[in-house]
């Protein structure tokens, strides 16, 4: 890579050392060349003006087109399905909150029981409290599983119904 950079810098030095070519002397044919180039410039200016007019007319046509139509009203069945899914998700969230609270209570109860056992105190009410907290956590976990299953079924039912309708239509 270094060698390549060295070659490039030597090439640049060589080019900069060379004298620029002298301009060609103006001869009598240059007037004809200027006239030809002026005519070509006028042609290009006219073409440019035509293109600008065309672009302006296209912009006018776009602006003259009616506004895009408003979105159609959503399907009532779809709205009902979305509402049912929202309700299912809210129920699932509520049950998850209940599970978290039950697990927190179980953790607290286990900590208290562990502390009592460390002090060689056998507290029967702590054992009962831990068992009740564990039962509540198991119940909450079961309810969460049911809510999750309902949410999955709620999402699958419309898809399965649509697939069954398409299958019947194909037959």
PAZAPA-4460 file (N, C-alpha, C; in steps of 0.05 Angstrom, whole numbers, plus 32768, in hexadecimal, padded with zeros to 4 digits):
% residues 171
    n_x    n_y    n_z   ca_x   ca_y   ca_z    c_x    c_y    c_z   seq   type   mol
   8011   7FE9   8000   8000   8000   8000   8012   8019   8000     1      X     A
   8028   8018   800F   803A   802E   8010   8047   8033   7FF5     2      X     A
   804E   801D   7FE7   805A   8020   7FCC   8046   802D   7FB9     3      X     A
   802D   8026   7FBC   8019   8032   7FAA   8016   8050   7FAF     4      X     A
   8016   8058   7FC9   8014   8074   7FCF   802D   8083   7FC5     5      X     A
   8045   8077   7FC7   805D   8083   7FBD   805B   8087   7F9F     6      X     A
   8052   8073   7F90   804F   8076   7F73   803B   808C   7F6C     7      X     A
   8026   808E   7F7B   8012   80A3   7F76   801E   80BE   7F7A     8      X     A
   802D   80C2   7F91   8038   80DC   7F96   804E   80E3   7F81     9      X     A
   805D   80CF   7F77   8071   80D5   7F62   8063   80DD   7F48    10      X     A
   804D   80D0   7F42   803D   80D7   7F2A   8033   80F3   7F2C    11      X     A
   8029   80FB   7F44   801F   8116   7F48   8035   812A   7F45    12      X     A
   804D   8124   7F50   8064   8136   7F4D   806B   813A   7F30    13      X     A
   806B   8124   7F20   8072   8125   7F04   805E   8136   7EF5    14      X     A
   8045   8132   7EFB   8030   8142   7EED   8032   815F   7EF4    15      X     A
   8037   8165   7F0D   8039   8182   7F15   8052   818F   7F09    16      X     A
   8067   8180   7F04   807F   818B   7EF8   807C   8192   7EDB    17      X     A
   8069   8184   7ECE   8065   8189   7EB1   8057   81A4   7EAD    18      X     A
   805E   81B2   7E98   8051   81CB   7E92   8037   81C6   7E84    19      X     A
   8023   81D7   7E8B   8009   81D3   7E7D   800B   81D9   7E60    20      X     A
   7FFB   81CC   7E50   7FFD   81D0   7E33   7FF4   81ED   7E2C    21      X     A
   8001   81F8   7E19   7FFB   8213   7E10   7FE1   8213   7E01    22      X     A
   7FD1   8228   7E05   7FB7   8229   7DF7   7FBD   822C   7DD9    23      X     A
   7FAA   8220   7DCA   7FAD   8221   7DAD   7FA7   823D   7DA3    24      X     A
   7FB5   8246   7D8F   7FB0   8261   7D85   7F94   8262   7D78    25      X     A
   7F88   8279   7D7B   7F6D   827D   7D6F   7F71   8282   7D51    26      X     A
   7F61   8273   7D42   7F62   8277   7D25   7F47   8280   7D1B    27      X     A
   7F45   8283   7D01   7F2C   828E   7CF5   7F15   827B   7CF8    28      X     A
   7F1A   8261   7CFC   7F04   824D   7CFE   7EF6   824F   7D19    29      X     A
   7F01   825E   7D2B   7EF4   8260   7D46   7EDA   826F   7D45    30      X     A
   7ED7   8281   7D33   7EBE   8290   7D30   7EA7   827D   7D28    31      X     A
   7EAE   826B   7D16   7E9A   8257   7D0E   7E93   8244   7D26    32      X     A
   7EA8   823D   7D35   7EA4   822C   7D4C   7E93   823A   7D61    33      X     A
   7E97   8253   7D65   7E87   8263   7D79   7E6A   8264   7D6F    34      X     A
   7E66   8268   7D56   7E4A   8269   7D4B   7E3D   824F   7D4F    35      X     A
   7E4C   8239   7D49   7E40   821E   7D4C   7E39   8218   7D69    36      X     A
   7E4C   821F   7D7C   7E47   821B   7D98   7E30   822C   7DA2    37      X     A
   7E2E   8244   7D98   7E18   8256   7DA0   7DFD   824A   7D98    38      X     A
   7DFC   823F   7D7F   7DE3   8233   7D76   7DDC   821B   7D87    39      X     A
   7DF1   820B   7D8E   7DEC   81F3   7D9F   7DE2   81FB   7DBA    40      X     A
   7DEE   8211   7DC5   7DE5   821B   7DDF   7DC8   8224   7DDE    41      X     A
   7DC0   8232   7DC9   7DA4   823B   7DC6   7D92   8223   7DC4    42      X     A
   7D9A   820E   7DB6   7D8A   81F6   7DB4   7D86   81E9   7DCF    43      X     A
   7D9C   81E8   7DDE   7D9A   81DC   7DF9   7D89   81ED   7E0B    44      X     A
   7D8B   8207   7E09   7D7A   8218   7E1A   7D5D   8215   7E13    45      X     A
   7D57   8212   7DFA   7D3B   820D   7DF2   7D31   81F2   7DFC    46      X     A
   7D42   81DE   7DFA   7D3A   81C3   7E04   7D36   81C4   7E22    47      X     A
   7D48   81D3   7E2F   7D45   81D6   7E4D   7D2B   81E4   7E54    48      X     A
   7D24   81F9   7E45   7D0B   8207   7E4A   7CF3   81F5   7E46    49      X     A
   7CF4   81E4   7E31   7CDE   81D2   7E2C   7CDC   81BD   7E42    50      X     A
   7CF3   81B3   7E4C   7CF2   81A0   7E62   7CE7   81AD   7E7B    51      X     A
   7CEF   81C6   7E81   7CE4   81D4   7E98   7CC6   81D7   7E96    52      X     A
   7CBC   81DE   7E7E   7C9F   81E1   7E7A   7C91   81C6   7E7E    53      X     A
   7C9D   81B1   7E75   7C92   8196   7E78   7C90   818E   7E96    54      X     A
   7CA6   8194   7EA4   7CA7   818E   7EC1   7C91   819E   7ED0    55      X     A
   7C8E   81B7   7EC8   7C7A   81C8   7ED5   7C5E   81BE   7ECF    56      X     A
   7C59   81B5   7EB7   7C3F   81AA   7EB1   7C3A   8190   7EC0    57      X     A
   7C4E   8180   7EC3   7C4B   8167   7ED3   7C45   816D   7EF0    58      X     A
   7C53   8181   7EFB   7C4D   8189   7F17   7C30   8194   7F19    59      X     A
   7C28   81A3   7F06   7C0C   81AD   7F06   7BF8   8196   7F05    60      X     A
   7BFE   8182   7EF5   7BEC   816B   7EF3   7BEB   815C   7F0E    61      X     A
   7C02   8159   7F1A   7C02   814B   7F34   7BF2   815B   7F49    62      X     A
   7BF6   8175   7F49   7BE7   8186   7F5C   7BC9   8186   7F57    63      X     A
   7BC2   8183   7F3D   7BA5   8184   7F35   7B97   8169   7F3C    64      X     A
   7BA6   8154   7F40   7B9A   813A   7F46   7B8C   813C   7F61    65      X     A
   7B75   812E   7F63   7B66   812F   7F7C   7B77   8122   7F93    66      X     A
   7B71   812B   7FAB   7B7F   8120   7FC2   7B7A   8102   7FC3    67      X     A
   7B8C   80F4   7FD1   7B8A   80D7   7FD4   7B71   80D2   7FE4    68      X     A
   7B62   80BD   7FDD   7B4A   80B7   7FEB   7B51   80AF   8008    69      X     A
   7B3E   80B5   801A   7B43   80AE   8036   7B43   808F   8039    70      X     A
   7B50   8086   804D   7B51   806A   8052   7B35   805F   8058    71      X     A
   7B2F   8048   804E   7B15   803D   8053   7B12   8036   8070    72      X     A
   7AF9   8035   8079   7AF3   802E   8095   7AFD   8011   809A    73      X     A
   7B0A   800D   80B1   7B14   7FF2   80B7   7AFD   7FDE   80B9    74      X     A
   7B03   7FC6   80B3   7AEF   7FB0   80B4   7AE6   7FAD   80D1    75      X     A
   7ACC   7FAA   80D5   7AC1   7FA8   80F0   7ACA   7F8E   80FD    76      X     A
   7ACC   7F78   80EE   7AD6   7F5F   80F9   7AF3   7F62   8102    77      X     A
   7B02   7F70   80F2   7B1E   7F74   80F9   7B20   7F85   8113    78      X     A
   7B10   7F9A   8115   7B10   7FAA   812D   7B08   7F9A   8145    79      X     A
   7AF5   7F88   8142   7AEC   7F77   8158   7B02   7F64   8160    80      X     A
   7B10   7F59   814C   7B27   7F47   8152   7B3D   7F56   8161    81      X     A
   7B43   7F6E   8158   7B58   7F7D   8166   7B50   7F84   8182    82      X     A
   7B36   7F8B   8186   7B2D   7F91   81A1   7B2F   7F78   81B3    83      X     A
   7B28   7F61   81A8   7B29   7F48   81B8   7B46   7F41   81BF    84      X     A
   7B58   7F46   81AC   7B74   7F41   81B2   7B7F   7F54   81C7    85      X     A
   7B76   7F6D   81C6   7B7E   7F80   81DB   7B74   7F78   81F6    86      X     A
   7B5B   7F6F   81F7   7B50   7F66   8211   7B60   7F4E   821B    87      X     A
   7B66   7F3C   8209   7B75   7F24   8211   7B91   7F2B   821C    88      X     A
   7B9D   7F3F   820F   7BB8   7F47   8218   7BB6   7F56   8233    89      X     A
   7BA1   7F65   8237   7B9D   7F73   8251   7B99   7F5E   8267    90      X     A
   7B89   7F49   8261   7B84   7F34   8275   7B9F   7F26   827B    91      X     A
   7BAE   7F21   8266   7BC8   7F13   826A   7BDA   7F25   827B    92      X     A
   7BDB   7F3F   8276   7BEB   7F51   8285   7BE3   7F51   82A2    93      X     A
   7BC9   7F52   82A7   7BBF   7F51   82C3   7BC7   7F38   82D1    94      X     A
   7BC5   7F22   82C4   7BCD   7F08   82D0   7BEB   7F07   82D5    95      X     A
   7BFB   7F13   82C3   7C18   7F13   82C7   7C1F   7F25   82DF    96      X     A
   7C10   7F3B   82E3   7C15   7F4B   82FB   7C0E   7F3B   8314    97      X     A
   7BF9   7F2C   8313   7BF1   7F1C   832A   7C07   7F07   8330    98      X     A
   7C12   7EFB   831B   7C27   7EE7   831E   7C40   7EF4   832B    99      X     A
   7C47   7F0C   8321   7C5E   7F1A   832D   7C5A   7F20   834B   100      X     A
   7C42   7F28   8352   7C3C   7F2E   836E   7C3E   7F15   837F   101      X     A
   7C33   7EFF   8374   7C34   7EE5   8383   7C51   7EDC   8386   102      X     A
   7C61   7EDF   8371   7C7D   7ED7   8373   7C8C   7EE8   8387   103      X     A
   7C86   7F02   8387   7C92   7F14   839B   7C8B   7F0C   83B8   104      X     A
   7C71   7F05   83BC   7C69   7EFC   83D6   7C77   7EE2   83DE   105      X     A
   7C79   7ED0   83CB   7C87   7EB6   83D0   7CA4   7EBB   83D7   106      X     A
   7CB1   7ECC   83C9   7CCD   7ED2   83CE   7CD0   7EDF   83EA   107      X     A
   7CBE   7EF1   83F1   7CBF   7EFD   840C   7CBB   7EE8   8421   108      X     A
   7CA8   7ED7   841E   7CA2   7EC2   8431   7CB9   7EAF   8434   109      X     A
   7CC5   7EA8   841E   7CDC   7E96   841F   7CF4   7EA3   842E   110      X     A
   7CF8   7EBD   8429   7D0D   7ECB   8436   7D08   7ECC   8454   111      X     A
   7CEF   7ED1   845D   7CE9   7ED2   847A   7CED   7EB6   8486   112      X     A
   7CE5   7EA1   8478   7CE8   7E86   8482   7D05   7E7F   8485   113      X     A
   7D15   7E87   8471   7D32   7E81   8471   7D3F   7E8F   8489   114      X     A
   7D37   7EA8   848E   7D42   7EB7   84A5   7D3A   7EAA   84BF   115      X     A
   7D21   7EA1   84C1   7D18   7E93   84DA   7D27   7E79   84DE   116      X     A
   7D2C   7E6A   84C9   7D3A   7E51   84CB   7D58   7E56   84D2   117      X     A
   7D63   7E6D   84C9   7D7E   7E73   84D0   7D81   7E79   84ED   118      X     A
   7D6C   7E83   84FA   7D6C   7E89   8516   7D61   7E71   8527   119      X     A
   7D5D   7E5A   851A   7D53   7E42   8526   7D37   7E46   8532   120      X     A
   7D27   7E56   8525   7D0B   7E5B   852D   7CF9   7E4E   8519   121      X     A
   7CEA   7E3A   8521   7CD7   7E2D   8510   7CBC   7E3B   8512   122      X     A
   7CB6   7E4D   8501   7C9D   7E5D   8502   7C88   7E50   84F0   123      X     A
   7C74   7E44   84FB   7C5F   7E37   84EB   7C50   7E4A   84D9   124      X     A
   7C4C   7E63   84E2   7C3D   7E76   84D1   7C4D   7E7D   84B8   125      X     A
   7C68   7E7D   84BA   7C79   7E82   84A3   7C76   7E6C   848E   126      X     A
   7C75   7E53   8498   7C72   7E3C   8486   7C57   7E3E   8478   127      X     A
   7C41   7E44   8488   7C27   7E47   847C   7C27   7E5F   8467   128      X     A
   7C33   7E74   846F   7C35   7E8C   845D   7C43   7E85   8443   129      X     A
   7C59   7E76   8445   7C68   7E6E   842D   7C58   7E5B   841C   130      X     A
   7C4A   7E49   8428   7C39   7E36   8419   7C23   7E45   840A   131      X     A
   7C16   7E58   8418   7C01   7E68   840B   7C0C   7E78   83F4   132      X     A
   7C23   7E84   83F8   7C2F   7E94   83E3   7C37   7E82   83CB   133      X     A
   7C40   7E6A   83D1   7C48   7E58   83BB   7C2F   7E4F   83AC   134      X     A
   7C19   7E49   83BB   7C00   7E42   83AD   7BF5   7E58   839C   135      X     A
   7BF7   7E71   83A6   7BEE   7E88   8397   7BFF   7E8B   837E   136      X     A
   7C19   7E87   8380   7C2B   7E8A   8369   7C24   7E74   8354   137      X     A
   7C1E   7E5C   835D   7C17   7E46   834A   7BFC   7E4D   833D   138      X     A
   7BE9   7E57   834C   7BCF   7E5E   8340   7BD3   7E74   832B   139      X     A
   7BE3   7E88   8333   7BE7   7E9F   8320   7BF5   7E95   8307   140      X     A
   7C09   7E83   830A   7C17   7E79   82F3   7C03   7E6A   82E1   141      X     A
   7BF1   7E5B   82ED   7BDE   7E4C   82DD   7BCB   7E5F   82CE   142      X     A
   7BC2   7E74   82DB   7BB0   7E87   82CE   7BBF   7E96   82B7   143      X     A
   7BD9   7E9B   82BB   7BE9   7EA8   82A6   7BEB   7E95   828E   144      X     A
   7BEF   7E7C   8293   7BF1   7E68   827D   7BD6   7E67   826E   145      X     A
   7BC0   7E68   827C   7BA6   7E68   826F   7BA2   7E82   825E   146      X     A
   7BAA   7E98   826A   7BA7   7EB2   825B   7BB9   7EB2   8243   147      X     A
   7BD1   7EA7   8245   7BE2   7EA6   822D   7BD6   7E94   8218   148      X     A
   7BCB   7E7D   8220   7BBF   7E6B   820D   7BA7   7E79   81FF   149      X     A
   7B97   7E88   820F   7B80   7E96   8203   7B8A   7EAB   81EF   150      X     A
   7BA0   7EB9   81F5   7BAA   7ECE   81E3   7BB4   7EC1   81C9   151      X     A
   7BC1   7EAA   81CB   7BCB   7E9C   81B3   7BB3   7E92   81A3   152      X     A
   7B9F   7E87   81B0   7B88   7E7D   81A2   7B78   7E94   8195   153      X     A
   7B77   7EAB   81A3   7B69   7EC2   8198   7B77   7ECC   817F   154      X     A
   7B91   7ECA   817E   7BA0   7ED3   8166   7B9D   7EBF   8150   155      X     A
   7B9B   7EA5   8157   7B9A   7E90   8142   7B7F   7E8C   8136   156      X     A
   7B6A   7E90   8146   7B4E   7E8B   813C   7B48   7E9A   8122   157      X     A
   7B4D   7EB4   8120   7B46   7EC2   8107   7B57   7EB7   80EF   158      X     A
   7B70   7EB0   80F4   7B80   7EA6   80DE   7B76   7E8B   80D5   159      X     A
   7B6F   7E7A   80E8   7B64   7E5F   80E1   7B49   7E62   80D4   160      X     A
   7B38   7E74   80DD   7B1E   7E78   80D0   7B22   7E82   80B3   161      X     A
   7B35   7E94   80AF   7B3A   7E9E   8094   7B44   7E87   8082   162      X     A
   7B56   7E77   808D   7B61   7E61   807D   7B4B   7E4D   8077   163      X     A
   7B39   7E48   808A   7B23   7E35   8084   7B10   7E41   806F   164      X     A
   7B0C   7E5B   8070   7AFB   7E67   805C   7B07   7E66   8040   165      X     A
   7B21   7E6A   803F   7B2F   7E69   8025   7B2F   7E4C   801A   166      X     A
   7B31   7E38   802C   7B31   7E1C   8024   7B15   7E15   8019   167      X     A
   7B00   7E1E   8026   7AE5   7E19   801D   7AE0   7E26   8002   168      X     A
   7AEA   7E3E   7FFF   7AE6   7E4C   7FE6   7AF5   7E3F   7FCF   169      X     A
   7B0B   7E32   7FD5   7B1B   7E24   7FC0   7B0D   7E0B   7FB7   170      X     A
   7AFD   7DFF   7FC9   7AEF   7DE6   7FC1   7AD7   7DEC   7FB2   171      X     A
***
